[in-house]
Amino acid sequence: EPEVTQTPSHQVTQMGQEVILRCVPISNHLYFYWYRQILGQKVEFLVSFYNNEISEKSEIFDDQFSVERPDGSNFTLKIRSTKLEDSAMYFCASRMDRGTNQPQHFGDGTRLSIL
Amino acid sequence: GDSVTQMEGPVTLSEEAFLTINCTYTATGYPSLFWYVQYPGEGLQLLLKATKADDKGSNKGFEATYRKETTSFHLEKGSVQVSDSAVYFCALSDPGAGNMLTFGGGTRLMVKP
């Protein structure tokens, strides 16, 4: 069964450094998402992406964050200048289309640790 | 805004016990409802879904019925196994809110042999 893959599985970065989290969505999916889960807290929506542009974003997704689909297969989340509070598990998800009966399929996540 | 509330865990059961994890929601539109499961060290896996009122989602012995009158989507299983130990997340997808998922806080289930 096709799956969403995320790399790396664990990223350790110094505060203030830039980090790029990578995702390869399922190949025929059209909608892409990033979520994060701070340890012990809820899974929170960050951003959705369709047709090469952001379609929705949450308050968390400020100017330090950006997303890109550089080559038609990868979907990346960049954090420009990381802060301690960015430490979390980051999940990528993809969906085939916008229909409400289509579930989002998640990757295994990247654990980001900011030192 | 949309929100999902789950019973807090952990829930500890003996093998073959009956499981209920409560989930209630608030939404502005007509959401689809989902249960996702997260096994230790893994990502979120879709367990089951329901897209309209009175739909019953089922998978691997788990069931949940979309109850619009009580705005609930409780997860049940008649006989749990040790391998069911995981964190379970209730979530909704509201077309009026861009179809992004709104999650509950998760409920950790521990099943003892």
Interface residues (C-beta under 8 A of the other chain):
Chain A: V4 Q6 Y31 Y33 Y35 Q41 K42 V43 E44 F45 S48 S55 E56 S58 F91 A93 R95 R98 T100 N101 P103 Q104 H105 F106 G107 D108 G109
Chain B: Y30 P31 S32 F34 Y36 E42 G43 L44 Q45 L46 K49 T51 F89 A91 S93 P95 A97 G98 N99 M100 L101 T102 F103 G104 G105 G106
